[in-house]
Amino acid sequence: MKTVVRRYWIQKAIKRKGALRAYMRRKYGSKAFTSRGTIKREYLQKEAKQPGTIGKRARLALTLRKFKR
C-alpha cells in the first residue's frame, strides 16, 4: 500500500489541473507561453515569488520541469 502513495504523489499534489495555465493566460495572455504551449520559465519564476496558492502552483511547476524521463 505504501508504494501506491509514493508512486502517485504528483497526482495528489495537483488538485486543480489547468488552474495555473488558466491564471497565466488571464494575467499575461499568449506572451507567457511558448509555441509548444508550455509556460515560459521567466513567467513561472515571477509568479513563484508570490505568496499563496498561485505561488505554490508555480513553484511546483518549476520543480516538475526538472524531472526527466
C-alpha positions in Angstrom: 0.0 0.0 0.0 2.9 2.4 0.7 4.2 2.1 -2.8 1.0 3.5 -4.2 1.3 6.6 -2.0 4.9 7.2 -3.1 4.2 6.3 -6.7 1.4 8.8 -7.3 2.4 11.8 -5.1 2.4 14.2 -8.1 -1.2 13.3 -9.0 -2.2 14.0 -5.4 -0.2 17.2 -5.2 -2.0 18.7 -8.2 -5.6 19.4 -7.0 -6.9 21.5 -9.9 -5.3 20.6 -13.2 -5.0 23.5 -15.6 -5.6 26.2 -13.0 -2.1 27.7 -13.3 -2.4 27.7 -17.1 -5.7 29.4 -16.9 -4.4 32.0 -14.5 -1.3 32.7 -16.6 -3.5 33.1 -19.7 -5.8 35.6 -18.0 -2.9 37.6 -16.5 -0.3 37.6 -19.3 -2.1 36.4 -22.4 -0.2 34.4 -25.0 3.1 36.0 -24.3 3.6 33.8 -21.3 3.5 30.6 -23.4 5.9 29.1 -25.8 5.0 27.9 -29.3 4.6 24.4 -27.9 2.1 25.6 -25.3 4.2 25.4 -22.2 4.5 28.2 -19.8 7.7 30.2 -20.1 10.2 29.8 -17.3 10.6 33.5 -16.7 6.9 33.9 -16.0 6.8 30.9 -13.7 9.7 32.4 -11.8 7.9 35.7 -11.5 4.8 34.0 -10.1 6.8 31.7 -7.8 7.8 34.7 -5.7 4.2 35.4 -4.9 2.6 34.0 -1.7 -0.5 31.8 -1.6 -1.9 29.2 -3.9 -0.6 30.7 -7.2 2.9 30.9 -5.9 2.7 27.2 -4.7 1.4 26.1 -8.1 4.2 28.0 -9.9 6.9 26.5 -7.6 5.6 23.0 -8.1 5.6 23.6 -11.9 9.2 24.7 -11.7 10.0 21.6 -9.7 8.2 19.3 -12.1 10.2 20.8 -15.0 13.4 19.4 -13.5 12.1 15.8 -13.8 13.3 14.0 -16.9 12.0 10.8 -18.4 
